[in-house]
């Protein structure tokens, strides 16, 4: 029993240290309808937690207006992307992407999120692959990074990146959960980072072990809010203010200080997204 006060003091000091660091959430959907009542407050909670910048990946036209509106209220803190999510790909994907191409401007920091998802449906797998390659090539032409969503589609995604390799694609594999072998294979296809989120805090999560071997210089932090909430908040809505919990778990797994995680991953994100 006499050890409990000491543990509480140590935890409080650690929590204070977490808040003093500066982070970037490289993948967050605070414009999602789950934040319809408190999106502004969620952004302010993130800022109060030291998450000074947030990247908003695009999904499709249905939520793009909400994304742009929320970002406009926090200039310098929120950066927007343009893209077509693989689960939004259908027979009209080309029209959708032509519209996106016409919207590109200096505020666009990345193309995405794009990629392939064979988990929810395989009805439009061919179209997903075509739309993904279209977006990778667009990003290369525009000098922008790509945000890749990959779910049960690693081989197909690598096939596309192999075809695009002469264009020197770059970007981030969002919500990376692969093995160290997958990470090393990924590096063959361009200049790629991995987005590490709340899953790293889950019990028995494979990425918690893999992250030990991934160089910190190749990691960026993300929440994917409102999804994939880190422990100890699993079962709740995720938000960008939880980024320090993810950073703390990475620091623990690597046996380094959280300040190093914050500093390095923030520098990585700034370089990747040119922010």
BELHU-V53006 format. One record per backbone hydrogen bond with DSSP energy under -0.5 kcal/mol. CO is the residue of the C=O (numbers start at 0). NH is the residue of the N-H. If there is no record, write none. Layout:
CO;NH, CO;NH
This chain:
0;3, 2;6, 3;7, 4;8, 5;9, 6;10, 7;11, 8;12, 9;13, 10;14, 11;15, 12;16, 13;17, 14;18, 15;19, 16;20, 17;20, 22;51, 22;52, 23;25, 24;54, 26;222, 26;223, 28;31, 31;34, 32;35, 34;37, 34;38, 37;41, 38;42, 39;43, 40;44, 41;45, 42;46, 43;47, 44;48, 45;50, 46;49, 49;22, 49;51, 52;24, 53;55, 53;78, 54;27, 54;56, 55;80, 58;84, 59;62, 59;63, 60;64, 62;66, 63;67, 64;68, 65;69, 66;70, 67;71, 68;72, 69;72, 70;73, 71;74, 73;76, 73;77, 76;53, 78;55, 79;108, 81;111, 84;87, 85;88, 89;92, 91;95, 92;96, 93;97, 94;98, 95;99, 96;100, 97;101, 98;102, 99;102, 99;103, 100;103, 104;107, 106;79, 106;108, 108;144, 109;81, 109;111, 110;146, 111;57, 113;148, 115;150, 121;124, 123;127, 124;128, 125;129, 126;130, 127;131, 128;132, 129;133, 130;134, 131;135, 132;136, 133;137, 134;138, 135;139, 136;140, 137;141, 138;142, 138;143, 139;142, 144;110, 145;147, 145;171, 146;113, 146;148, 147;149, 147;173, 148;115, 150;117, 152;156, 153;157, 154;158, 155;159, 156;160, 157;161, 158;162, 159;163, 160;164, 161;164, 163;166, 164;167, 168;190, 169;145, 170;192, 171;147, 171;173, 172;175, 172;194, 178;182, 179;183, 180;184, 181;185, 182;186, 184;187, 185;188, 186;189, 189;191, 190;170, 192;172, 193;195, 193;219, 194;175, 194;196, 195;221, 196;199, 197;200, 198;201, 201;204, 204;207, 204;208, 205;208, 205;209, 206;210, 208;211, 209;212, 209;213, 214;217, 215;218, 217;193, 219;195, 220;25, 223;226, 224;28, 225;237, 229;232, 232;235, 238;241, 239;242, 241;244, 241;245, 242;245, 242;246, 243;247, 244;248, 245;249, 246;250, 247;251, 248;252, 249;253, 250;254, 250;255, 256;259, 256;260, 257;261, 258;262, 259;263, 260;264, 261;265, 262;266, 263;267, 264;268, 265;269, 266;270, 267;271, 268;272, 269;273, 269;274
